[in-house]
């Protein structure tokens, strides 16, 4: 059957179009930074930190160079404060992106991989509780694809066992449970503003949110060579500062984040209501409440299929670009050869089946409907 939309490729995500919407304001923001003569840790960073903290409803936001540093430095700060020690165990979902794992091992802490909930792809509270040992000191809850992990249950587990909770919010800007947003559930949270994120910079950028003053002060120093005062160094810190240019552009884009999220939800609704191919598993179970749908920010729309590779080729043949998040689970990566004998059947199933459909603020509702129709024509 011929594709009636032939030769019109539907891109997975068009960053150029996203930023073209705000081109004038972005250029004005850049010019403001250039004209200021102050390019590191200045007024733009301070302004963005306040705005993003207010957005997340937290007391503090600490801008850093990228999302991985946000996680690394938070764990490092807890070590400096005596809350973590080398060798302590940190529970983390087995199906996460490798950055979550890297943050743990970079601090000489021990990752404890836990199977996720197959329906949400997020950390399972029951499996988390089972994984706790006398060495467990923290939980790293990853909010995968734009949906919060079950934070009420995970925080109960943490409270009962005196554990720290670090949220990995790289894919969940604005996601919520009962109107409480990502970044305001755990003891701290790390955000990425990588260009493809829901709130994306025009380069690498990240931030940490917390309500703990002592932690915030430690992080402000750690990101800046360990210095709390110029030429005085409390810690052996690093250079991981969110620069003025990126902060200024993020302040522009933050104004439009809620509107872009609403568009993502409209696209997701078309997918959810329209895709009825029995070979395709949708990302949320049937009967999911409206409140859950409305709190999901749909960084990615991830389906599953037993014939994933064939489906991806079929969609490409019909001019729909898709991606796989992620093809190889962390315990099968060469970086962690000691884990290759481990077996996580749920995680391995997820990684072998997932496929991400186009999703973003510039994807039209008509394009979403086209994708639905193409998906429904697929036959394994």
C-alpha positions in Angstrom: 0.0 0.0 0.0 1.3 3.4 -1.0 1.9 6.0 1.7 -0.5 8.8 1.0 1.8 11.2 2.8 4.8 10.0 0.8 8.0 12.1 0.8 6.9 14.1 3.9 9.1 12.8 6.7 7.7 13.2 10.1 10.7 13.9 12.3 11.1 12.4 15.7 11.8 15.9 17.2 12.6 19.1 15.4 14.8 21.3 17.7 15.3 24.0 15.1 11.5 24.5 14.8 11.1 24.5 18.6 13.6 27.3 19.0 12.5 29.3 16.0 9.3 30.0 17.9 11.3 32.0 20.4 14.1 33.2 18.1 13.7 36.9 18.8 13.5 36.5 22.6 16.5 34.0 22.6 18.6 36.4 20.6 17.7 39.3 22.9 18.6 37.1 25.9 22.0 36.4 24.3 22.6 40.0 23.5 21.8 40.9 27.1 24.4 38.6 28.3 27.0 39.8 25.8 26.3 43.4 26.7 26.5 42.7 30.4 30.2 41.8 30.4 29.5 39.2 33.0 29.4 35.6 31.8 29.8 33.2 34.7 27.6 33.1 37.9 25.9 36.4 37.3 22.4 37.9 37.3 21.1 35.6 34.6 22.0 32.4 36.5 20.6 33.9 39.7 17.4 34.8 38.0 16.9 31.4 36.4 17.6 29.6 39.6 14.9 31.6 41.4 12.4 31.0 38.5 13.0 27.3 38.3 12.9 26.8 42.1 9.5 28.6 42.0 8.3 26.4 39.1 9.2 23.3 41.1 8.0 24.8 44.3 11.3 24.2 46.1 13.4 26.5 48.2 16.6 26.1 46.2 17.8 25.6 42.7 21.5 25.2 41.9 22.5 25.5 38.2 25.2 23.1 37.0 26.8 22.2 33.7 24.6 19.2 32.8 22.2 16.6 34.1 24.8 14.0 34.9 26.7 16.5 37.1 23.4 17.3 38.9 23.2 13.7 40.1 27.0 13.2 40.7 27.3 16.4 42.7 24.2 15.7 44.9 25.6 12.3 45.9 29.0 13.9 46.4 27.5 16.6 48.6 25.9 14.0 50.8 29.3 12.3 51.2 30.8 15.7 52.2 28.0 16.1 54.8 28.6 12.6 56.2 25.3 11.2 55.0 26.9 8.8 52.6 30.2 6.9 52.6 32.1 5.0 49.9 30.6 1.6 49.3 27.2 2.5 50.5 24.4 1.0 48.4 22.1 3.1 46.2 18.9 1.5 44.8 18.3 2.4 41.2 16.0 1.0 38.4 17.7 -1.6 36.2 16.1 -0.2 33.0 17.3 3.4 33.4 19.6 5.4 31.1 23.2 4.7 32.1 23.7 8.3 33.4 21.8 7.3 36.6 24.3 4.5 37.2 27.3 6.6 36.3 26.4 9.1 39.0 26.5 6.4 41.6 29.7 4.7 40.5 31.5 8.0 40.0 31.1 8.5 43.8 32.4 5.0 44.6 29.0 4.0 45.8 27.4 0.7 45.0 24.4 0.6 42.6 21.8 -2.0 43.4 19.7 -2.6 40.3 16.0 -3.2 40.8 13.4 -4.4 38.4 10.8 -1.7 37.4 7.1 -1.8 37.3 6.3 -3.2 33.8 3.2 -1.0 33.4 4.9 2.3 34.2 8.6 1.5 33.5 9.4 3.2 36.8 11.0 2.0 40.0 8.8 -0.5 41.8 8.2 0.2 45.5 7.8 -3.4 46.3 11.0 -4.5 44.6 12.7 -1.5 46.2 11.7 -2.6 49.7 12.9 -6.1 49.0 16.3 -4.8 47.8 17.1 -2.9 51.1 20.1 -4.3 53.1 22.1 -3.1 56.0 24.3 -1.2 53.5 21.5 0.7 51.7 21.6 4.4 52.2 19.7 6.0 49.3 17.2 5.5 46.5 17.7 7.0 43.1 14.2 7.3 41.7 14.2 7.9 37.9 11.1 9.5 36.4 11.3 7.7 33.0 9.7 9.1 29.8 7.9 11.9 31.7 5.9 10.1 34.3 6.7 10.4 38.0 7.7 7.2 39.8 5.3 6.2 42.7 6.8 8.8 45.0 4.3 8.6 47.8 5.1 4.9 48.2 8.8 5.3 47.6 9.0 8.1 50.2 7.2 5.9 52.7 9.8 3.1 52.1 12.6 5.7 52.5 11.1 7.1 55.7 10.7 3.7 57.3 14.3 2.8 56.5 16.0 6.2 57.0 17.1 6.5 53.4 17.9 9.5 51.3 15.9 9.9 48.1 17.4 11.5 44.9 15.0 12.1 42.0 16.4 11.8 38.5 14.1 14.4 36.8 15.9 14.5 33.5 12.7 13.6 31.6 10.1 14.9 33.9 10.1 18.7 34.0 6.6 19.7 35.3 5.4 16.1 36.0 3.4 15.8 39.2 1.4 13.7 41.6 -1.4 15.4 43.5 -0.1 18.7 42.2 3.3 18.1 43.7 5.9 18.4 41.0 9.0 16.5 40.1 11.9 17.8 42.0 9.9 18.5 45.2 9.4 14.9 46.4 12.8 13.6 47.4 15.5 15.1 49.5 17.0 16.5 46.3 16.6 16.2 42.5 18.7 16.4 39.4 17.5 17.9 36.1 18.9 17.9 32.7 18.3 20.7 30.2 19.9 18.9 27.3 18.4 20.4 24.1 16.0 17.5 23.5 14.4 17.7 27.0 11.0 19.2 27.6 12.9 22.3 28.9 15.9 22.3 26.7 18.9 24.7 26.6 20.8 25.3 23.4 23.7 23.2 24.7 24.5 21.3 27.9 22.9 22.5 31.1 21.5 21.1 34.3 20.2 21.9 37.8 19.6 20.5 41.3 16.5 21.3 43.4 16.2 20.8 47.1 14.5 22.2 50.2 17.6 21.6 52.4 19.7 24.7 53.1 22.8 22.8 54.2 22.8 20.7 51.0 22.2 23.7 48.8 25.1 25.6 50.4 27.4 22.6 49.9 26.3 22.3 46.3 26.9 26.0 45.5 30.5 25.5 46.7 31.1 22.1 45.0 30.0 23.3 41.6 32.5 26.2 41.8 35.8 24.5 42.7 34.6 23.8 46.2 34.7 27.6 46.9 32.1 29.2 49.2 34.0 32.5 49.0 36.5 33.6 46.4 39.9 32.0 46.8 38.7 30.1 49.9 37.9 26.4 49.2 35.9 24.2 51.6 36.0 21.2 49.4 37.9 19.6 46.5 35.2 20.8 44.1 34.8 20.8 40.4 33.9 23.3 37.7 30.3 22.6 36.9 28.5 25.9 36.5 25.4 26.7 34.4 26.7 29.6 32.4 25.0 32.9 31.9 24.1 32.4 28.2 22.3 29.1 28.8 20.6 30.4 31.9 19.3 33.4 30.0 17.8 31.2 27.2 16.3 28.8 29.7 14.5 31.7 31.4 12.9 32.5 28.0 11.9 28.9 27.3 10.6 28.3 30.9 7.8 30.7 30.2 6.4 28.4 27.5 7.0 25.1 29.2 3.4 24.6 30.5 1.9 25.4 27.0 4.3 23.0 25.3 3.4 20.3 27.9 -0.3 20.7 27.1 0.5 20.2 23.5 2.4 17.0 24.3 -0.6 15.8 26.2 -2.9 16.4 23.2 -0.6 14.4 21.0 -0.4 11.6 23.6 -4.2 11.6 23.8 -4.4 11.1 20.0 -2.0 8.2 20.2 -3.7 6.6 23.2 -7.2 6.8 21.8 -6.2 6.0 18.2 -3.7 3.2 18.2 -5.6 -0.1 18.4 -3.2 -2.5 16.7 -3.0 -5.6 19.0 0.7 -5.9 18.2 1.4 -2.6 19.9 1.4 -2.1 23.7 0.6 1.4 24.7 2.6 3.1 27.5 -0.2 3.2 30.1 -2.6 0.4 31.1 -6.2 0.6 30.0 -8.4 2.3 32.6 -5.7 4.7 33.6 -7.2 7.7 35.5 -7.5 11.1 33.9 -5.4 12.6 36.7 -2.5 10.3 35.8 -2.8 11.2 32.1 -2.8 14.9 33.1 0.2 14.6 35.3 2.4 12.9 32.7 4.5 15.3 30.7 5.3 12.9 27.8 8.9 13.6 27.3 8.7 10.4 25.2 5.8 8.4 23.9 7.1 4.8 24.2 5.3 1.9 22.9 6.3 -1.8 23.0 6.1 -4.4 20.3 7.3 -8.0 20.1 8.4 -7.2 16.5 10.0 -3.8 17.4 12.6 -3.8 14.6 10.1 -4.7 11.9 7.7 -2.0 13.2 10.5 0.6 13.2 11.4 -0.3 9.6 7.7 -0.2 8.6 7.3 3.3 10.1 10.5 4.5 8.5 9.3 3.2 5.1 6.2 5.3 5.7 8.2 8.4 6.5 7.9 8.3 10.3 11.2 8.7 12.2 11.4 6.8 15.5 14.1 6.1 18.1 14.8 3.4 20.7 15.1 4.5 24.3 17.2 2.4 25.1 18.4 -0.7 23.2 20.9 -2.0 25.7 20.2 -2.2 29.5 23.0 -0.8 31.8 23.9 -4.3 33.1 24.7 -5.4 29.5 27.0 -2.4 28.7 30.7 -2.9 28.3 31.3 -0.2 30.9 30.0 -2.6 33.6 31.3 -6.0 32.5 31.1 -7.3 36.1 27.3 -7.3 35.7 27.0 -9.2 32.5 25.9 -12.4 34.3 23.1 -10.6 36.0 19.6 -11.4 34.8 16.7 -8.8 34.9 14.0 -10.3 32.8 11.6 -7.4 33.0 14.2 -4.8 32.2 15.6 -7.0 29.3 12.1 -7.4 27.9 11.5 -3.7 28.0 14.8 -2.9 26.3 14.1 -5.4 23.6 10.6 -4.1 22.8 10.5 -0.3 23.3 10.1 2.1 20.5 9.6 5.9 20.8 7.1 7.6 18.5 7.5 11.2 17.5 6.7 13.6 20.3 7.2 17.2 20.8 5.7 20.7 20.8 6.0 21.1 17.0 4.4 17.8 16.1 1.0 18.7 14.6 -2.1 16.9 15.7 -2.6 16.0 12.0 0.8 14.3 12.0 0.0 12.5 15.2 -3.2 11.1 13.5 -1.2 10.1 10.5 1.2 8.1 12.7 -1.8 6.4 14.4 -3.1 5.3 11.0 0.3 4.0 10.0 0.7 2.1 13.3 -2.7 0.5 12.8 -1.7 -0.7 9.4 1.3 -2.6 10.7 1.2 -6.4 10.5 4.0 -8.5 12.0 
